[in-house]
Amino acid sequence: QVQLVESGGGLVQPGGSLRLSCAASGSFYSINAMGWYRQAPGKQRELVAAITSGGSTNYADSVKGRFTISRDNAKNTVYLQMNSLKSEDTAVYYCNAQVRRTTYRNDNYWGQGTQVTVSS
């Protein structure tokens, strides 16, 4: 069993900031990579940002310069700092982790999702 617990979502005004957190727990060797995805109503789920265990990052073009992904490997936790939020950032945000279960098996896990609403 591997669980991803998300927190930090909520309602914020345009131009405001939120910080999302996702903590992984359970039985695994290590986490290869973690990322944040989002899905707005009527839209396909998209990658927002991702980070590998080595610290490499990538971002969707729509959030570059506004969002920052970071990690704390000791706590098995990934963060997403969201600044200068826009109404189009409104979505359910999902945490994803690629977890190394054994020396030869990797599995992907998803959090339950947290709602982010940007509105005045």
C-alpha positions as CSV (number, residue, x, y, z in Angstrom):
1,Q,0.0,0.0,0.0
2,V,1.2,3.4,-1.0
3,Q,-0.8,6.5,-0.2
4,L,-0.5,10.1,-1.4
5,V,-2.0,12.7,0.8
6,E,-2.6,16.2,-0.7
7,S,-3.2,19.5,1.1
8,G,-3.2,23.2,0.5
9,G,-6.0,23.7,-2.0
10,G,-8.7,26.2,-1.6
11,L,-10.2,29.5,-2.8
12,V,-8.0,32.4,-3.7
13,Q,-8.4,35.7,-5.5
14,P,-6.7,36.3,-8.9
15,G,-3.1,37.3,-8.3
16,G,-2.9,35.4,-5.1
17,S,-0.9,32.4,-4.0
18,L,-1.3,28.9,-2.8
19,R,1.1,26.2,-1.8
20,L,0.1,22.5,-2.4
21,S,1.8,19.7,-0.5
22,C,1.8,15.9,-1.2
23,A,3.2,13.4,1.2
24,A,3.8,9.8,0.3
25,S,3.6,7.0,2.8
26,G,3.7,3.2,2.7
27,S,6.1,0.5,1.7
28,F,8.5,1.3,-1.1
29,Y,12.2,1.5,-1.8
30,S,12.3,5.0,-3.2
31,I,10.4,7.5,-5.2
32,N,11.7,8.0,-8.7
33,A,9.6,11.1,-9.5
34,M,6.7,13.1,-8.3
35,G,4.5,15.6,-10.1
36,W,1.3,17.6,-10.1
37,Y,-1.4,17.3,-12.7
38,R,-4.7,19.2,-13.0
39,Q,-8.0,18.7,-14.7
40,A,-10.5,21.5,-15.3
41,P,-14.2,20.8,-16.2
42,G,-14.5,19.5,-19.8
43,K,-10.7,19.4,-20.2
44,Q,-8.2,16.6,-20.4
45,R,-5.9,16.0,-17.4
46,E,-2.6,17.8,-18.0
47,L,0.9,17.8,-16.4
48,V,1.5,21.0,-14.5
49,A,5.0,20.3,-13.1
50,A,7.2,17.3,-12.2
51,I,10.4,16.7,-10.4
52,T,12.7,13.7,-10.3
53,S,14.6,12.3,-7.4
54,G,17.7,13.9,-8.8
55,G,16.0,17.3,-8.8
56,S,15.3,17.8,-12.5
57,T,12.1,19.7,-13.1
58,N,9.8,20.5,-16.0
59,Y,6.7,22.7,-16.3
60,A,3.8,23.3,-18.5
61,D,4.2,26.4,-20.6
62,S,1.1,27.9,-19.1
63,V,2.6,28.0,-15.6
64,K,6.3,28.8,-16.3
65,G,7.5,31.7,-14.3
66,R,4.5,31.5,-11.9
67,F,4.7,28.0,-10.3
68,T,7.6,26.3,-8.6
69,I,7.9,22.6,-7.8
70,S,10.2,21.4,-5.0
71,R,10.8,18.4,-2.9
72,D,11.9,17.1,0.5
73,N,13.2,13.6,-0.1
74,A,13.7,13.0,3.6
75,K,9.9,13.5,4.1
76,N,8.8,12.0,0.8
77,T,7.0,15.2,0.1
78,V,6.6,17.3,-3.0
79,Y,5.4,20.9,-3.0
80,L,3.9,23.2,-5.6
81,Q,4.1,26.9,-4.9
82,M,1.6,28.7,-7.1
83,N,1.9,32.5,-7.5
84,S,0.1,35.1,-9.6
85,L,-2.8,32.7,-9.9
86,K,-5.3,33.2,-12.7
87,S,-8.9,32.1,-13.2
88,E,-7.7,29.6,-15.8
89,D,-5.7,27.8,-13.1
90,T,-9.0,26.7,-11.5
91,A,-9.0,22.9,-11.5
92,V,-8.6,19.8,-9.4
93,Y,-5.0,19.2,-8.8
94,Y,-3.7,15.7,-8.5
95,C,-0.4,14.4,-7.0
96,N,1.3,11.6,-8.9
97,A,4.3,9.5,-7.8
98,Q,6.3,6.9,-9.6
99,V,7.4,4.6,-6.8
100,R,10.0,1.9,-6.8
101,R,8.4,-1.1,-5.1
102,T,11.1,-3.6,-5.7
103,T,14.5,-3.8,-7.4
104,Y,12.6,-4.5,-10.7
105,R,9.2,-3.0,-10.4
106,N,8.0,0.6,-10.5
107,D,4.3,1.6,-10.0
108,N,2.4,4.9,-10.4
109,Y,0.1,6.2,-7.7
110,W,-2.4,9.1,-7.6
111,G,-3.7,11.2,-4.8
112,Q,-7.3,11.9,-4.4
113,G,-7.1,15.5,-5.7
114,T,-7.5,18.9,-4.1
115,Q,-9.7,21.7,-5.5
116,V,-8.1,25.0,-6.4
117,T,-10.5,27.8,-7.3
118,V,-9.3,31.2,-8.4
119,S,-12.1,33.7,-8.4
120,S,-12.9,37.2,-7.2
